[in-house]
């Protein structure tokens, strides 16, 4: 079941990301494959919502553990540009970065949604529970801080790129209520700066918090708060 869910996520995410990246030549479907209506169609953002959904009916939130996926062939392409073996990304580096990003995402989302008691964050879904199922896809890190590398100094104008792929479900029926896809440049700077694990983490936190605050604001608006 988990494998089938991930395959479904991958198929929908890839399809919609192709639309997002090629909107100048591709028409965004007005109705998603699972029957939701297109509500937002901007340069880097697509959002679908099930008709007739009243978010004011939900008074608590469950946030599922986030999933993180790098852009296809990111590791291979990055390593091709590195002159030495010590500067190349290993499989364990990829897994470590994915785990770290997922942990940041989970912590920040729970922190933002837990700031007020209006919609408490719960561990178990029930009546009135809005389930948030988040993922970060197409992750690109321009200057990963590698544990195995020597003293390597890298300067970048931006930390990388990431796409939020987020779905909202009814906690009891499991019905999908909304889907949001938003692509962001992470750590877009005015000039080239030194990149390391500290700066990468700080930029990732800012982007994740931006997503969390935006979603929280939209839900509050939908609930008349």
PLY file of the C-alpha trace (Angstrom):
ply
format ascii 1.0
element vertex 225
property float x
property float y
property float z
element edge 224
property int vertex1
property int vertex2
end_header
0.00 0.00 0.00
2.79 2.44 0.88
4.56 1.65 -2.39
1.36 2.25 -4.36
0.80 5.56 -2.55
4.33 6.73 -3.36
3.89 5.69 -7.01
0.67 7.69 -7.16
2.37 10.68 -5.57
5.27 10.43 -8.00
2.99 10.19 -11.04
0.80 13.15 -10.05
3.77 15.23 -8.92
5.74 14.65 -12.11
2.71 15.38 -14.27
1.90 18.61 -12.48
5.51 19.73 -12.30
5.80 19.33 -16.07
2.79 21.61 -16.33
4.26 24.15 -13.89
7.61 24.27 -15.68
6.05 24.52 -19.15
3.00 26.69 -18.56
3.88 28.90 -21.51
3.10 26.00 -23.87
0.97 23.64 -21.74
-2.60 24.23 -20.63
-3.23 23.45 -16.97
-6.20 21.06 -16.58
-9.24 22.75 -15.05
-10.14 19.48 -13.33
-7.54 17.21 -11.74
-7.42 13.45 -12.26
-9.17 13.00 -8.92
-11.98 15.47 -9.68
-10.75 18.66 -8.00
-11.21 22.12 -9.52
-8.28 24.36 -10.45
-8.28 27.39 -8.10
-4.79 28.86 -8.54
-2.73 28.88 -11.71
0.31 31.11 -11.39
3.83 30.97 -12.74
5.19 28.79 -9.93
2.02 27.71 -8.11
-0.88 25.41 -8.87
-3.71 24.65 -6.44
-6.74 22.39 -6.74
-9.72 22.14 -4.37
-12.67 19.79 -4.07
-15.91 21.62 -4.77
-18.17 22.14 -1.75
-15.47 21.68 0.89
-16.04 23.79 4.02
-12.77 24.06 5.94
-14.57 25.65 8.89
-15.80 22.15 9.74
-12.28 21.16 10.79
-11.14 22.06 14.29
-7.88 20.10 14.61
-4.96 19.20 12.34
-2.79 16.16 11.85
0.53 16.71 10.05
1.92 13.53 8.54
5.71 13.01 8.33
7.05 14.77 5.25
8.68 13.04 2.30
11.70 14.52 0.50
12.91 13.72 -3.01
15.80 15.23 -4.94
15.41 16.30 -8.55
16.03 13.37 -10.89
19.75 12.89 -11.61
20.77 15.72 -9.26
23.51 13.62 -7.63
24.90 12.47 -10.99
24.86 15.95 -12.52
26.44 17.52 -9.45
29.24 14.97 -9.30
30.07 15.46 -12.97
31.05 19.05 -12.20
33.37 18.14 -9.32
37.11 17.76 -10.00
37.89 15.43 -7.09
36.32 12.36 -5.52
36.28 13.98 -2.08
34.01 16.75 -3.36
31.43 14.40 -4.84
28.09 13.57 -3.29
27.81 10.01 -1.97
24.62 8.06 -1.40
24.91 8.56 2.34
25.12 12.33 1.78
21.87 12.25 -0.18
20.13 10.26 2.55
21.49 12.54 5.29
20.31 15.69 3.51
16.86 14.21 2.85
16.50 13.22 6.50
17.64 16.65 7.66
15.26 18.54 5.38
12.33 16.32 6.40
13.10 16.92 10.07
13.24 20.68 9.55
9.96 20.60 7.64
8.14 18.58 10.31
9.43 20.76 13.15
8.60 24.08 11.50
5.13 23.08 10.31
4.16 21.75 13.74
5.58 24.90 15.36
3.64 27.26 13.07
0.36 25.36 13.36
0.80 24.96 17.11
1.17 28.67 17.90
-2.53 29.09 18.74
-5.08 26.73 20.23
-7.75 27.31 17.58
-6.78 24.23 15.58
-4.62 22.02 17.79
-2.17 19.64 16.18
-3.11 16.05 17.01
-1.30 12.76 16.57
-4.39 10.72 15.66
-7.01 11.70 13.11
-10.71 11.67 13.98
-13.88 13.65 13.41
-13.03 17.23 12.49
-9.40 16.44 11.68
-7.78 18.02 8.64
-4.85 15.85 7.56
-1.88 17.58 5.98
0.28 15.30 3.82
3.43 17.20 2.78
6.32 16.45 0.49
9.26 18.32 -0.96
10.12 17.25 -4.48
12.62 18.34 -7.14
15.08 19.35 -4.43
18.31 20.90 -5.71
21.21 21.90 -3.42
23.82 23.97 -5.20
26.52 23.64 -2.54
25.90 20.64 -0.27
28.07 20.61 2.83
29.61 17.16 2.65
30.91 15.34 5.70
33.58 13.56 3.68
34.92 16.63 1.89
38.02 18.51 3.00
38.17 22.26 3.47
36.13 23.26 0.42
34.78 26.79 0.09
31.86 27.27 -2.28
30.18 30.52 -3.25
26.67 30.63 -4.72
23.99 33.20 -5.53
21.20 30.88 -4.44
21.15 27.87 -2.13
19.02 25.77 -4.44
15.45 25.02 -5.47
12.56 23.05 -4.02
8.92 22.33 -4.75
6.24 21.90 -2.11
3.76 19.13 -2.96
1.06 19.23 -0.31
-2.30 17.51 -0.04
-5.15 17.98 2.43
-7.42 15.08 3.41
-10.46 14.47 5.57
-9.28 12.66 8.69
-12.13 10.11 8.78
-13.13 9.39 5.18
-9.66 9.88 3.70
-11.17 11.99 0.89
-8.72 14.37 -0.74
-9.81 18.00 -0.31
-7.03 20.07 -1.87
-3.63 19.89 -3.50
-0.98 22.62 -3.63
2.21 22.66 -5.69
4.57 25.58 -5.20
8.10 25.91 -6.63
10.58 28.17 -4.84
14.14 29.33 -5.27
15.77 28.73 -1.88
18.12 31.40 -0.54
17.95 33.79 -3.50
20.62 36.40 -2.71
21.49 39.73 -4.28
25.11 38.71 -4.63
27.32 35.63 -4.41
27.94 34.39 -0.88
29.81 31.61 0.86
27.59 28.54 1.29
27.92 25.99 4.08
25.73 23.80 6.23
24.72 26.72 8.46
23.64 28.97 5.59
21.94 26.10 3.76
19.93 25.24 6.88
18.98 28.86 7.52
17.76 29.32 3.94
15.82 26.05 4.07
14.14 27.12 7.30
13.05 30.43 5.79
11.48 28.73 2.77
9.69 26.07 4.84
8.40 28.69 7.28
7.12 30.76 4.35
5.13 27.73 3.15
3.80 27.00 6.64
2.70 30.59 7.28
1.03 30.84 3.87
-0.94 27.63 4.40
-1.89 28.65 7.93
-3.11 32.04 6.68
-5.22 30.43 3.94
-6.82 27.97 6.35
-7.51 30.74 8.86
-9.13 32.78 6.10
-11.22 29.81 4.99
-12.38 29.34 8.59
-13.24 33.03 9.01
-10.48 33.79 11.50
0 1
1 2
2 3
3 4
4 5
5 6
6 7
7 8
8 9
9 10
10 11
11 12
12 13
13 14
14 15
15 16
16 17
17 18
18 19
19 20
20 21
21 22
22 23
23 24
24 25
25 26
26 27
27 28
28 29
29 30
30 31
31 32
32 33
33 34
34 35
35 36
36 37
37 38
38 39
39 40
40 41
41 42
42 43
43 44
44 45
45 46
46 47
47 48
48 49
49 50
50 51
51 52
52 53
53 54
54 55
55 56
56 57
57 58
58 59
59 60
60 61
61 62
62 63
63 64
64 65
65 66
66 67
67 68
68 69
69 70
70 71
71 72
72 73
73 74
74 75
75 76
76 77
77 78
78 79
79 80
80 81
81 82
82 83
83 84
84 85
85 86
86 87
87 88
88 89
89 90
90 91
91 92
92 93
93 94
94 95
95 96
96 97
97 98
98 99
99 100
100 101
101 102
102 103
103 104
104 105
105 106
106 107
107 108
108 109
109 110
110 111
111 112
112 113
113 114
114 115
115 116
116 117
117 118
118 119
119 120
120 121
121 122
122 123
123 124
124 125
125 126
126 127
127 128
128 129
129 130
130 131
131 132
132 133
133 134
134 135
135 136
136 137
137 138
138 139
139 140
140 141
141 142
142 143
143 144
144 145
145 146
146 147
147 148
148 149
149 150
150 151
151 152
152 153
153 154
154 155
155 156
156 157
157 158
158 159
159 160
160 161
161 162
162 163
163 164
164 165
165 166
166 167
167 168
168 169
169 170
170 171
171 172
172 173
173 174
174 175
175 176
176 177
177 178
178 179
179 180
180 181
181 182
182 183
183 184
184 185
185 186
186 187
187 188
188 189
189 190
190 191
191 192
192 193
193 194
194 195
195 196
196 197
197 198
198 199
199 200
200 201
201 202
202 203
203 204
204 205
205 206
206 207
207 208
208 209
209 210
210 211
211 212
212 213
213 214
214 215
215 216
216 217
217 218
218 219
219 220
220 221
221 222
222 223
223 224
